[in-house]
Amino acid sequence: MTPTEKIANAKKRINELERLIEYWDNSEENDVNKIDFEFNEDKVAA
């Protein structure tokens, strides 16, 4: 594999990671609004 091909593949991976990061950021914001439950420490097993 030539250096040019390696650079092209690295750029593709970087773009994929950036899209995933954006997706995760957006989904976390949506999930924060959906999570609504109470946590009772007395019922948690040690």
C-alpha positions, 0 to 999 in steps of 0.5 A, a space after each residue: 500500500 502506497 503512502 497516498 493510499 494510507 493517507 486516503 484510508 486514514 481520512 476516510 476513518 477520520 470522517 467516519 469517526 467524526 460522524 459517529 461522534 456527532 451522532 453520539 452527541 446528538 443521541 446523548 442530548 435526546 436520551 437525557 430528556 428521556 431518562 426520568 426515574 428515581 433511584 432508591 439506594 435501599 433496594 440496591 444489593 451490595 
